[in-house]
Amino acid sequence: MSALPKHLSHSQVTTLNRCGWQYKLERVDRVQSQPTFALEGGSAVHVWTEEWEHSELGGEPPRDYADIFEEETVKQENRSDMD
């Protein structure tokens, strides 16, 4: 493995201590990870909540959560491909 940088953030030290291989893949080789369910699901909940609040103020009813979740999953995958 190449030499470590002079300064490591707390999260970098935590990753390095937990798994040197993970540190190498993420920080040295810059391998992109897949978005987690929490990221995709959290984004979908946020979008649905905004739509629900808008509907309470007289707007259109919110779309089905499954449709929003699928849409957010595709967005996250596209962002990962762009990185």
N, C-alpha and C positions, 0 to 999 in steps of 0.2 A: 504494500500500500504506500502511496506517496506520503510525503511529510505532511503533518497536520499544520493548519494555519496557526499564526501566532495567537489569535484570539478565537475562542469558541463560545458561542452563546450557550445559555443554560439548556435549551432544547437540543443543541448539537451534542453537548456533553452527555445528556441523558440518553440520546439515541446511541452514541458511541459506547457508553457503558452497558446499555441493554443488549446491543447487537452490532458488533463492528461491521458485519457484512451489510446490514441495513444502512449504516452510516456511509459506507463506500458506495453503495448503489444510489442512494439519494443525493449525497453531497459531492462525491468525486465523479462518478459516472453520469450523474444527472438523469437517471432513469425515472420516467414519470410513473407515478402510482395511479391506480384506478380510484375514482371518487368513491367514498364510503356511502353506505346506506344512510348514515346520519346526515351527510351533506345533501344528498338527493332528497331524502325524506323531509329534512328541515326546510329546504328551499320550497318544496311542494306545500308544506304546512303554511309557510309564510305567504305564498301566493294565494292559497285557498282562503286564509284568514282575511287578507286584503279584499278579496272578492266578496266574502261574506259581509264584511263591514260596509263595503260599497252598496251591497244589496239592502242592508238595513237602512241605508239612507235614501232608498228609493231606486237604486240601480237594478241592473239585471241580476238574477239569482246566480250564485257561484256555480262554476262548472263542476262536474263530478271529480272527486279527489283522485281517482285512478287515472283519469285523463291528464290531470295536472302533474301527477307523479311521473307518468310516462314522458311528458313534455320536458320536465326538469331533468330526468335521467338522460335524455338525448342532448340537452344543453350541456350538461356536465361532461358527457363523452366527447362532444365537439370541442369543448374548452381543453380537454386533455390532449386531443389530437393536435390542437393549435400550439401547445407549449413545446 
